Amino acid sequence: MKLFVLGVGPGDPELLTLKSKKILEEVSLIFSPTGGKDNIALSIVEKVINLKNKKVVSIYFPMKKTRKESLEAHWISIAEKIIKELKIFKKGAYITLGDPSFYSTFFYIYPYLRLEVEVELVPGVSSVSAVACAIPLSLSIADEKIAILPANYLTEKDYQKYLFNFDTLVFMKPYKNLPEITKFISNFFSDLKVYYVKRASLPEEEIYENLSQVPENSLDYFSVVIVKKEKKNET
Ligand SMILES: C[S@@+](CC[C@H](N)C(=O)[O-])C[C@H]1O[C@@H](n2cnc3c(N)ncnc32)[C@H](O)[C@@H]1O
């Protein structure tokens, strides 16, 4: 039994790799994780692959922040569901937004699959690359250091520590934490460039260079904030 875990990119179907496209054409079974938000991964695949003769199995992941232990039973049941289908189809593809190695729910279930299933990960274009290119911004050059941070898990002390130690901060899932991020960066001693990017690479993409100007209706789960220290010699 084999499961391909495909990073399908950040939204633009043209950013789906040739390798993922080839695998999606070959398999008859596709697992599609959902969490109550728009299913962008499946909408990317639908635009590139004819799903008419394929079985698409939805895999539900609760999006709330919960301790790992309390979700373990759910992850085991997802792994069992995947194994049951793979026993019939022998191979399948599990699609995931962006890149599978990067904040993907797949890794919650991986430990319960890997003893029975051969798993192959196929890289994808991550939202971080898509957001930086959309701005456009160099995330790092020469000696610059980047920190990629889950905004929904940070405390005020964290902001201070990371802003002192890194040149570029990338905040994932920042949409509920914009007030804290705005407050903290406004107290920082050095000049900063700040960007909020919603739905990079999709037609609904929006870019703001001032967090206080982000309208309420642009606060979106599919967004990233980038904070970069301004260098005096930068053009
Ligand atoms: C569960 S993580 C998945 C990350 C994904 N594996 C990747 O490589 O980009 C979901 C977060 O990714 C970011 N994200 C995903 N797609 C995005 C897009 N097209 N534009 C902006 N942010 C995006 C948002 O911060 C969102 O809350």
PDBQT file of the ligand as one rigid body, heavy atoms in Angstrom, charges set to zero:
ROOT
HETATM    1  C1  LIG A 301      -2.069  24.824   8.305  1.00  0.00    +0.000 C 
HETATM    2  S1  LIG A 301      -1.030  26.053   7.621  1.00  0.00    +0.000 S 
HETATM    3  C2  LIG A 301      -0.534  25.252   6.134  1.00  0.00    +0.000 C 
HETATM    4  C3  LIG A 301       0.742  25.800   5.537  1.00  0.00    +0.000 C 
HETATM    5  C4  LIG A 301       1.077  25.117   4.223  1.00  0.00    +0.000 C 
HETATM    6  N1  LIG A 301       1.446  23.721   4.415  1.00  0.00    +0.000 N 
HETATM    7  C5  LIG A 301       2.177  25.835   3.456  1.00  0.00    +0.000 C 
HETATM    8  O1  LIG A 301       3.189  25.215   3.086  1.00  0.00    +0.000 OA
HETATM    9  O2  LIG A 301       2.024  27.032   3.196  1.00  0.00    +0.000 OA
HETATM   10  C6  LIG A 301      -2.211  27.226   7.095  1.00  0.00    +0.000 C 
HETATM   11  C7  LIG A 301      -1.630  28.637   7.068  1.00  0.00    +0.000 C 
HETATM   12  O3  LIG A 301      -0.844  28.788   5.889  1.00  0.00    +0.000 OA
HETATM   13  C8  LIG A 301      -0.939  30.133   5.431  1.00  0.00    +0.000 C 
HETATM   14  N2  LIG A 301      -1.445  30.109   4.049  1.00  0.00    +0.000 N 
HETATM   15  C9  LIG A 301      -1.748  29.025   3.322  1.00  0.00    +0.000 A 
HETATM   16  N3  LIG A 301      -2.068  29.369   2.057  1.00  0.00    +0.000 NA
HETATM   17  C10 LIG A 301      -1.951  30.721   1.985  1.00  0.00    +0.000 A 
HETATM   18  C11 LIG A 301      -2.104  31.671   0.937  1.00  0.00    +0.000 A 
HETATM   19  N4  LIG A 301      -2.438  31.315  -0.305  1.00  0.00    +0.000 N 
HETATM   20  N5  LIG A 301      -1.867  32.975   1.211  1.00  0.00    +0.000 NA
HETATM   21  C12 LIG A 301      -1.510  33.367   2.457  1.00  0.00    +0.000 A 
HETATM   22  N6  LIG A 301      -1.344  32.509   3.486  1.00  0.00    +0.000 NA
HETATM   23  C13 LIG A 301      -1.555  31.204   3.253  1.00  0.00    +0.000 A 
HETATM   24  C14 LIG A 301      -1.860  30.884   6.394  1.00  0.00    +0.000 C 
HETATM   25  O4  LIG A 301      -1.053  31.503   7.395  1.00  0.00    +0.000 OA
HETATM   26  C15 LIG A 301      -2.668  29.738   6.968  1.00  0.00    +0.000 C 
HETATM   27  O5  LIG A 301      -3.226  30.095   8.226  1.00  0.00    +0.000 OA
ENDROOT
TORSDOF 0
